[in-house]
């Protein structure tokens, strides 16, 4: 009988040649590393294979769908899965804490991990970027990602998660250009998700909600503690809140026009 693995680390990739080596180097504490690649064209699968990872390829639809596929794939092979993005790093302290948590609670269903976000080369601890808990350590068979949340995924669990103390390190955005590109993609996906759920945005919400979002990040979540860096991030996130709602209104108009045609 094939022996079940205690922990498999899973890395989702699409053209991550610049990150994949360092990411895999920090996952040596896992029994196996699976790289689930979305047909990269920059050599990511080859680099991952050379580093000793098992590589599978699957067309990307959305994050929740891809993570659920990995959980299904590994259900009969391992007890626990640790999801790590290619631009994230597991430090030695976190690796030891993960191993200790699995030893102390082998039947545990999930653990939340705090995350340090490096944005434009700076560790950002305010404006909602810390502790930024990620439920990434999961017991197979006891966790699924909500298919109605294709972006900013939500884990559905059997039981309550534990919480780890050591942070996952996330090299989030290297540049303003990368930030804008990713947030455009997120806002498109978020608007599509809200539209599919039947939600709408009034003209009043289109303008007031971004202002509330800015105040929430800058004042309530103390983005002002980050100086100009925090102000810039809060303004940018408010802008993409506006962009999401504007796109949501556009999708609603398209739906009305489509149903009114003969």
N, C-alpha and C positions, 0 to 999 in steps of 0.2 A: 504494500500500500504506500502511496506517495505521501511523504511527510508534509503536513501543513506548515507554512511559514508563519512566523510570529508577526512580522511587519513587512509590508511592501510599500515603498515610497513611489508615488505616481507623479510624473511631471508631464503636463500638457504643453505641447510645443507647436509653434508655427514660425519658422525662420528665426530661430533663437541661437544661431551659431555664436553670437557674441557673448552669450550667457551660459550656454549649456555645460561647458567643461567645469566652470567654478561651481555651478549648482550641483552637478553630480559628485564633485569632489567632497562635498559636505554631507553626503548621504550614505557614507560607508557604514554607518551603524545599522542600517536597515538590512534585512535578510535578502532583499532583492529590490532593484529599481526598475520600474516600468516607465518608459517614455512613450506616451501616446501622442503620436505626431500627426499633424493635419496636412501631410504631403508638402513638407518644406522643400524649398528650392535652393537653399543656401548651404547645404551639407550638414544640417542639424542631425538627421538620422545616422549618418556615417560617424559623426563625432561622438554621438551617444553610444553607438555600438562599440566603437573603439575604446570607450571608457568603461565598458563592461555592462552597460544597461541592456535590458531586453527591450526591443523596439517593436511597437505595433503602429500601423498607420490606419487612420480612419478620417473620412471627410468631416470637417467641422460644421455643425449646425448652430449650436450655442453651448455655453459653458455648462449649464445644468445637464444637458443631454450627454455631453462628452464625459462628465464626471460619473454620471449614472452608468454609462457604458463600461467605464473602468471598474466600478463596483461590481457589476454583473460578471465581468470577465474574471475577476479575482475572487469571487465569492467562495468557490470550492478550493482555493489555493492558500488562502491566508486568513488569519483571524482579524487583523487590523490593517487599515490603509492610511497612509499619511500623504495628503495632497500638498505638493509644493510647486509653485510656479517657477519658471525658469529664471526669473529675475529676483527670486528670493533665496535666502541662505539660512541654513540651520547651523547655528554656532555650537561649539562643544558643550556649553552649559545647557542649552535647550535639548540637545541630543541626549544628554544624561538624564534630564528631567523626563523626557518621553520614555526612555527605557525604564526608569523608576516607576512611572505612572502605570505602564503596562504590567510591570511585575507586581505592583501593589494591588491593582484592580484589573486582573486579566479579563474579567467579565464586563468591564466598563464599556458603555456604548459610544461615547464620544468625549473629546476634550476641546475646549476653546484655547486658542493660543493668541496672546497679544502680539501686535506687530509694530515694529519700528519702520516708519516710512522715510526713505531718503528722497527728497524732492528737490530737483535742481542742485543736487550735491549737498543738501543740508538736511540733517535730522530734524523732522517737524513733529513737535509734541503737542501742538494745540490745533484749534480750528477743526476738530473732528478727526485728526489723523493719528491719534493715540488715545486709548490703547488699541482701537481698531481690531477688536477680537475677531479671529477667524476660526470657525469650527472645521478643522482640517484633519484631526486624528479621529478616525471612525472605525467602529466595529462592523465588519462586513455582515450583511443580513439584517442590520439594525438601523440603517441610515439610508435615506434617499434624498436627492435634490429635487426641490419642487419644480416640475416642468413648466409651471406658469411663471417662473422667475428665471428667464434665460440669461439675465445679466444681474450682477450683485446677488449671486445665488443664495437661496435659503435652504438649509438642511432640515429635513424632517426626520425626527429621531424617535426611537423607542426608549423612553427614559430621559433623565436630565443629564446634560453634559457636565464634566468636570472642567476646571479651569487651571491652566498652567501659568507659571509666573515668568519664565524666561521668554524673551521676545523672538519672534521670527523677524529676520532682517529683510526688508523689501526695498530694492533699488527701483523705486516707483517710476519717476519721470526724470530723464536726463536733461531734457530741454523743454522750452516753451513749445516748440514745434511738435515734439512728441506728445506733450500734454494735450495740445489742441486736437491732434489727430485721434488720440484715444478717447477723449471726451466727446468728440463728434460721433464716434462709433457708439459709445455708451448711450448718448442721448437719443440716437436713432433707435437703438434696441429698446431703451426704456419707453420711448413714445409708442413703439409698436406693441410692447407688452401692455401698457395702459389702455391703448385702443382696443386690443383683443379682449380686455376685461370689461369693456363698455364704459370706461371712464372718459370724461370730457373736461375741457378747461374753458372757463368763461373768459371774456375779455378782461374782466376785473382781476381774475386769478393770474392771467398772463403777465400782468405788471406787478401785482402785489406779492405774489408768491416768491419771485426772485428777491424782492426786497426783504421779505421775512427770512429767506434762506441766508442772505448775506448777514443779517443781524444775528441769526442763530449761530452761524459760524464765527463771526467776528467778535460778538459780545458774549453770548451765552457760553460758547466753547472756547472763548478767550484767544481768538486768533490774533488779537492785538498784541499778545505777548511775543509774537514772532516778528514784530516790526513791519518793515516794508514787505518782507517775504510773506507774512501772514495776510496783509492787506491785499496783495496781489492774488494770492490763492483764493481768498474769500470772494473777491470780485470775479475771478474766473469761474468759480463754482456757481455763483449767482447767475452769470451769463449763460452757463450751460443748463441751469434750471429753466431759464427763459427759453432757451433753444428747444428743450424737450417739450415744453408746453406749446410753443409755437408749432412744432412738428405735429403734436397731438391734435391741435386744431386743424392743421392741414389734412391730416388723415380723416378727420371727421367730415370735412368739406368734400373730400374725394368720395367718401361713402354716400353722402347725400346726393352728389351729382350723379354717382353711378346708379342709384336707385330711381332717380327721376328721369332717366333716359327711356325712350319708348322701346 
